[in-house]
Amino acid sequence: MLAVCLFFFCGREGKSRSSAPEKIPMSSVGLRARVAFSGAIVFQSDMDGDNEIYLLTSERLRQLTDNTWDDTYPRWSPDGKKISFSANRNGNYDLFVMDESGDNLVQLTASPEDDLDAAWAPDGQNVVFARRVKKIVGKQSSIWILNMSSKQEKKLMPDFSRSNILPDYSPRAPLLVFTGSRTLGWDVFLFSFESGKYRGLTEGGKACRPRFSPDGQKIVYVSHKTGGKGDIWTMNWDGSSQQRITERDETFDYFPSWSPDGKQVVFCSNLKSAYADKGDWDLYLVNPEDKSVCLLFESPARDVFPDWR
């Protein structure tokens, strides 16, 4: 179980080259959403042989990037007109932004380290991301903030001594949730921009990948404190009322993201492998109210990291 947690919580979220799938021509497969939904979901998939960014609507699937490097972890800008992502076209991972059409690519960072997992501030003026630095033994990640206009960068929590990754802004308050390393495992933390302080929302080293709901009142996240492999949970923004909303002990359920109206959560699940880093992953929907789950999109590839506009 420890190896599973390390792979998903702090490992590079791309696939291994040895497990890259054969290229899947979208025209020959006829990939599309299984159920109707409003809006558009961007996600990462290796269905063409390496990680690219795709856009899914009820009507069709579009491939937004097409190249020989890895494009990973897409996120919508607050106005829904831009998409940020990480790519290793220069060797290490840098942050990029493009139009929703996939055009007008702009590079945001040019660090010798890996810049990953970006999230936008509600006003679109700042982006937070995780910078992974190589140490004498292993690697350590910390959350940085980038001003989109000045291009100035600074470390957000210099006093957080362990790795901190996967940030997400509250849309309604000066707060940030993130995944932070414990002595054993990872937990969800809350950071206040007003006080400059942070505190843990979960305990036990078995939680990660928090995302605020559109109204800022709820947080969806992943926990494996029951079931073992990982399930989708929700809690109030202050950490209270923690509730498991996928009860599927046989699957790995990860990478949750809210619908724009806050009534559903899209997540990814692996039904076809006993190992977290093997097999193909598909997109599912869950209704937090009644915990009903349905398949949204499937391909023979690893479809992960959805973000819903």
C-alpha positions in Angstrom: 0.0 0.0 0.0 2.8 2.4 0.7 4.1 2.1 -2.9 0.7 2.8 -4.2 0.4 6.0 -2.1 3.8 7.2 -3.1 3.1 6.8 -6.8 -0.1 8.7 -6.7 0.7 11.3 -4.0 4.2 12.5 -4.8 5.4 10.6 -7.9 5.4 12.2 -11.4 1.9 11.7 -12.6 2.8 10.6 -16.1 3.0 7.1 -17.3 6.2 5.1 -17.6 7.6 4.8 -21.1 7.6 1.0 -20.9 3.9 1.0 -20.5 3.0 3.5 -23.3 0.0 2.3 -25.3 -0.2 1.9 -29.0 -1.5 5.1 -30.7 -5.3 5.0 -30.8 -6.8 6.9 -33.8 -9.8 8.8 -32.5 -11.6 8.6 -35.8 -11.4 4.8 -35.8 -12.5 4.3 -32.2 -15.4 6.7 -32.1 -14.6 7.9 -28.6 -17.3 10.1 -27.0 -19.1 10.8 -23.7 -21.3 7.9 -22.5 -23.8 10.3 -20.8 -24.8 13.9 -21.5 -23.3 16.7 -19.3 -23.1 20.4 -19.4 -19.8 22.3 -20.0 -16.5 20.9 -21.1 -13.9 18.7 -19.3 -10.2 18.9 -20.1 -8.1 15.9 -19.2 -4.8 14.1 -19.8 -4.5 10.9 -21.8 -1.8 8.8 -23.4 -4.2 7.4 -26.0 -1.9 8.6 -28.8 1.2 7.1 -27.3 2.3 9.9 -25.0 0.5 12.3 -22.7 -1.6 14.9 -24.5 -4.4 17.2 -23.5 -8.0 16.5 -24.6 -11.3 18.3 -24.3 -14.5 16.4 -23.8 -18.1 17.7 -24.3 -21.4 15.9 -24.7 -21.0 16.2 -28.5 -17.4 15.2 -29.1 -13.8 14.6 -28.0 -11.1 17.0 -29.3 -7.3 16.6 -29.0 -5.8 19.9 -28.0 -2.1 19.1 -28.1 -0.2 16.7 -30.4 3.6 16.4 -30.0 6.4 14.1 -28.9 6.7 15.2 -25.3 4.3 14.9 -22.2 1.6 17.4 -21.7 0.0 16.9 -18.3 -2.4 18.2 -15.6 -4.6 20.7 -17.5 -6.5 23.4 -15.5 -9.1 25.9 -16.8 -8.6 29.6 -16.1 -11.4 31.3 -14.1 -12.9 32.8 -17.2 -12.8 29.5 -19.1 -10.8 30.9 -22.0 -7.3 29.5 -21.2 -5.9 26.2 -20.1 -2.7 25.8 -18.1 -0.7 22.6 -18.1 2.8 21.2 -17.5 5.0 19.9 -20.4 8.6 18.6 -20.6 9.4 19.7 -24.1 12.6 21.2 -22.9 13.6 18.2 -20.8 12.2 19.2 -17.4 8.6 20.2 -16.8 7.6 23.9 -17.2 4.2 25.6 -17.1 2.4 26.6 -20.2 -0.9 28.2 -21.1 -3.0 28.0 -24.3 -6.3 29.0 -25.6 -9.3 26.6 -25.2 -8.8 25.7 -28.9 -5.2 24.6 -28.2 -3.8 27.7 -30.0 -1.6 30.5 -28.9 0.8 28.5 -26.7 2.7 30.6 -24.1 5.4 29.3 -21.7 5.0 30.6 -18.2 8.1 29.3 -16.3 11.6 28.3 -17.4 13.1 26.8 -14.3 15.8 24.1 -14.3 13.5 22.2 -11.9 10.1 20.5 -12.6 7.1 22.9 -12.4 3.9 20.9 -12.0 0.2 20.9 -11.0 -0.7 24.6 -11.5 -4.0 26.2 -10.2 -5.4 29.6 -11.0 -6.3 32.4 -8.6 -10.0 33.4 -8.9 -9.0 36.7 -10.5 -6.7 35.0 -13.0 -3.8 37.2 -11.9 -1.8 34.6 -10.1 -1.0 30.9 -10.6 0.2 28.5 -7.9 2.2 25.4 -8.7 4.5 22.8 -7.2 8.2 23.0 -8.0 10.1 19.8 -7.6 13.8 20.1 -6.6 16.4 17.4 -6.7 18.2 16.8 -3.4 21.3 14.8 -2.5 18.9 12.0 -1.7 15.6 12.1 -3.5 13.4 15.1 -4.4 11.4 17.7 -2.5 8.5 19.8 -3.8 7.1 23.1 -2.6 4.3 25.4 -3.7 5.2 28.6 -5.5 3.1 31.5 -6.6 3.6 33.2 -10.0 2.3 36.7 -10.9 1.0 36.5 -14.5 1.8 40.1 -15.3 5.2 40.6 -13.6 6.3 37.0 -14.0 7.7 37.2 -10.5 7.8 34.0 -8.5 8.1 33.3 -4.8 7.8 30.3 -2.5 4.4 30.4 -0.7 5.2 28.5 2.5 9.0 28.6 3.2 8.3 27.3 6.8 6.6 24.1 5.5 9.6 21.8 5.9 8.2 18.8 4.0 7.0 18.4 0.5 3.8 20.3 -0.4 2.0 19.9 -3.7 -1.3 19.9 -5.6 -2.6 23.4 -4.6 -6.1 24.7 -5.2 -7.5 28.2 -4.6 -10.8 28.8 -2.9 -13.1 30.7 -5.3 -14.7 32.7 -2.5 -12.1 33.3 0.3 -8.3 34.0 0.5 -7.6 30.3 1.2 -5.7 27.5 -0.5 -5.9 23.7 0.0 -2.9 21.5 -0.8 -1.4 18.1 -0.2 1.4 18.0 2.4 3.8 15.3 3.4 3.8 13.7 6.8 6.4 11.6 8.4 4.4 8.7 6.9 2.0 9.5 4.1 0.2 12.6 3.0 -2.7 14.7 4.2 -4.9 17.7 3.1 -3.9 21.1 4.5 -5.5 24.6 4.5 -3.4 27.7 4.0 -4.7 31.3 4.7 -3.3 34.1 2.6 -4.4 36.6 5.3 -2.5 35.0 8.2 0.2 33.2 6.3 -0.5 30.1 8.4 -1.5 26.6 7.5 -3.2 23.7 9.3 -4.1 20.1 8.6 -7.6 19.2 7.7 -7.0 15.4 7.7 -4.9 13.1 9.8 -3.3 9.7 9.5 -1.3 10.3 6.3 -3.9 8.8 4.0 -5.4 11.8 2.1 -4.5 13.9 -0.9 -5.7 15.9 -4.0 -8.1 18.4 -2.5 -10.3 20.6 -4.7 -12.7 23.4 -3.6 -16.3 23.4 -4.7 -17.5 26.3 -6.9 -19.1 28.0 -3.9 -16.0 27.4 -1.7 -18.0 25.6 1.0 -16.9 22.1 0.3 -13.7 20.2 -0.5 -13.5 17.0 -2.5 -10.4 14.9 -2.0 -9.0 11.3 -2.1 -8.6 9.1 0.9 -7.7 5.5 1.4 -8.4 5.2 5.1 -11.2 2.8 4.3 -11.2 0.4 1.4 -7.5 0.6 0.9 -7.2 1.5 -2.7 -8.5 5.1 -2.6 -12.0 6.6 -2.6 -13.5 10.0 -3.3 -14.5 12.0 -0.1 -16.0 15.4 0.7 -15.7 17.6 3.7 -16.6 21.2 4.6 -13.9 23.8 3.9 -12.8 23.8 7.6 -12.3 20.0 7.6 -15.6 19.0 9.3 -18.2 16.5 8.1 -15.8 14.2 6.2 -17.8 11.8 4.1 -16.9 9.0 1.7 -18.9 9.3 -1.6 -17.5 6.4 -3.6 -17.8 3.1 -1.9 -15.9 0.9 -4.4 -13.4 -1.2 -2.5 -12.3 -3.0 -5.6 -11.2 0.1 -7.5 -8.7 2.9 -7.4 -10.8 6.1 -7.4 -8.7 9.3 -7.8 -8.3 12.7 -9.3 -11.7 14.4 -8.4 -13.0 17.7 -9.8 -16.3 19.4 -9.2 -18.9 20.2 -11.9 -19.5 24.0 -12.4 -22.8 23.8 -10.5 -21.3 21.8 -7.6 -23.8 19.0 -8.0 -21.5 16.3 -9.4 -17.8 15.3 -9.2 -15.8 13.8 -12.1 -13.1 11.4 -11.1 -10.9 8.7 -12.6 -11.0 5.0 -11.8 -9.0 1.9 -12.7 -11.2 -1.3 -12.8 -8.9 -3.5 -14.9 -5.7 -3.7 -12.9 -4.7 -4.7 -9.3 -2.0 -2.0 -9.4 -2.4 1.7 -9.3 0.2 2.5 -12.0 -1.0 -0.2 -14.4 -4.0 -0.7 -16.7 -6.2 1.9 -18.2 -8.1 4.6 -16.4 -11.5 6.0 -17.3 -13.7 9.0 -16.3 -16.7 8.6 -14.0 -19.3 10.9 -12.4 -20.5 10.7 -8.8 -23.4 12.5 -7.3 -22.3 13.4 -3.7 -26.0 13.5 -2.5 -26.9 9.9 -3.3 -23.4 8.5 -4.1 -24.6 7.2 -7.5 -21.8 6.6 -9.9 -21.9 6.3 -13.7 -19.3 5.9 -16.5 -18.6 9.1 -18.4 -15.8 8.3 -20.8 -13.6 5.3 -21.5 -10.8 4.5 -23.8 -8.1 1.8 -23.9 -5.7 4.4 -22.4 -4.9 6.2 -19.2 -7.4 9.1 -19.0 -6.7 11.1 -15.9 -6.6 14.6 -14.2 -10.0 16.0 -15.4 -10.9 19.6 -14.8 -14.5 20.7 -15.5 -15.5 24.2 -16.9 
